[in-house]
Structures are given as structure tokens and as C-alpha cells.
């Protein structure tokens, strides 16, 4: 197992050379492991398994600054196993961008590693653009767009996550006051932007697979994605684009495309091509993501 993990880490050498220290070190069956995922955040490892913690990993403590563990799919914070105990949030690097990570938070530690390449693509396209980052979470897409030269608007139903997002902007020497952070429901605000005739060059849609708002309204990808696409298309500039993604494993690529096309009032300029997952995620290709050109 140790040599297998060493080989998996060795295959990530090219990623580590890109001013990146937040990545997946082991991705289940893609690296020859069963029900084992290891994410490294600046050398602090988050181990996720379906069963108990694999004891052989304790011997790897010398390779990591610290090791934390939780069960796959568990929404609680990970528990400390070995190495340094983290008392405070800390910074990681992704293609030169910096993001705050908190191992005391629940479902996610502050950034979704599987979106790294999609954030890089957005940054490369962002110069001089206006970007609406829906379901912003800690505003990682917003930071990437702002670093690329865009004016960004981050929209989320959590004031705590938006505050976290502001700290991410500050960590990258971006002035939060020069960008927008809006607390509220995405559907309501998309309708409001349309009514006010406010337009954006890019709209980022990375909705949760399931959610319930404070009025009891339920959102699912199957039922809700076409409406989101339709609303986003109404506020896109003539040559703008929508980035859409979902990590719902049960959704096939074909169904994802169909949901997008169902929501579009007019066909996209180019065929919808799904984007590949980053090379440190060689296991199940669960993430579906695409650019939809207006």
C-alpha cells in the first residue's frame, strides 16, 4: 500500500510544479485503491474512506504535516489522526491563487479541488469581463475571475461563506470593495437582474445537487437546472457564455446535456462539450462541466 501511494503521489509531480499545493493525492480505484481518497491541502492530508481509518496510513505521518480523516459523504468536520493539530484556518495555493482552508468546517474545507482546471480556464478568459458567480460558496470562481481581470459579482445564500469569500479576495490582494457580494437566493436574483436589464459576460452555475431554501422550496438538478439555464441566458451579453457544472454522480453526461438544451431558448453557438476532470482525479468521472456559448 505504501509503495502504491508513493507511485500515486509521484504521478502528481507535474501539478505540484504549477504553484499548486492543494490537490488529490489518491483517487480511489483510479489509483488502485478501494474506497480511499486523500486530498492534500498544503501538506495537510484529508483522508476519506467508507470504512474505518486505514491504520497503515499512520506510518505516513512523516510524509504529511498532519492527517485528518472522515467517512466519504459525511458532512461533519474531519477528525485529527496524526501530526500537527490545526487550530486555525490556513492558506493553500492553486495555480498561484491563494485560498483559506478550514479543517474545522463541515462538508467541504473551503475549496472543491475537482474544479481547479475550470477555475484556470475562467481566469484565462476573464480579462475585461463581467462575471456573475452563482452559488458562490467561498467565491473561488470569483477570485479566479478577478485575478484574470474581471469585475465579479458573487451570489450565495450564506453570509458566512460570502465573508469567507471576501477573505479569499484579500488573500490575493484583491480589494473586496471593488467587487460585489450578494446574499440571497440565486433564482430570485437572476429574475431581478433580468428585470433591471443587468447583463454579464459570464455566468457561473455550480448548483448543489439538492437544497431547500428558507421558504421550503426544494431544488434538484433534474428539476431545477433547465430553469437556471433559461434565467442565466436572459442576462448574458450577446457574445457571453454560461459555465455550468454538477457533481451529481447519478446524472449521465447525456442527461446533463439534455437538461442544458431544455433550458436554452436558442441553440448555443457551439456544440456542448463536457470538460475533463483534472489529472489528479483519474477515478470515477462524476463531475460534469461545460461552457455554453451564447
Steps between C-alpha positions, in 0.01 A plus 500: 500500500780742587677449167165531321439834671852614419438425132171691510670803655778478244246524221397841639847656465397707198210655692721594792727687258217743409515699828231269636500321836129412521426180307381141523778256579298179469170462316355163583502239227666746262815453707440135591330559835153394607290763677799721584549864410783721625501875445802709590454860607849652525626170641209444737328180391128437506437125477149381410384138509172310514622290791733569791825690472766284325758447772788456254471871424617590850849405386471768232481777760861591421393576140224737608485800730183352647241233425126545546227249417129478437265256329412560137183705472508605865402864540674544836850638549791253471672368813870528577703179472870589498747785461426865564162590645355792307351767722444766234423531127803500271583594141554274200611579145325409175672610179639790699167602655462478878200366690417461867439142617333401827516140623243587764230567241257229399428356155777684316817657634463813287576406141392225261822361355331340201422845356864614486537485122161664446605791720820530295300510175276773643802702609651472152176629342416769756693811394266797474188287559212517747442173685202389708605216731181326617498257794832665577585308820842646600526687168786298348366550147460870576859528621626325187299732273614809690864393476445473125379860485122467531250690709323235705167464675478213749155375599426253780237416760758499783641816655772294667625361169492844339710633789741210439503600135597857587796365696600298194499820294716671761742205503558568129542876544164560337291777654159352594347848482565506124285190452147401602393249763126439506313299762187342360329230297650445154164459326362819651808700404517367146142623452591834658802547273283422196236752608767768548659403165834438667727288282812291561760359263526175696258331740638220719246234604625229736182423697467246780350167404222558755402794716204650687475876549358685800155493340504126465555497123693193387764508226623191316725489195251308288211736572686826551793515257300588183341794678838625620640477147196685361533778758876531449461524123276803546776700668795403278656754266470423125837321486494377857510149643366286784723260690290221648604201709365235735661226709184287510638152439169349388465753218640375169684734262218455247235600754711799605515620139126444460420704812713786368342492154152485655570825681644691204261727311733486199769249400855577617758632253710188542418139589503434873823317582556364848828602662735233639573467869849597625774236462513439876142364475550185287218310672129535436431798264207622709542873431312624194601849385459701180519848351182605321579772247221751436 
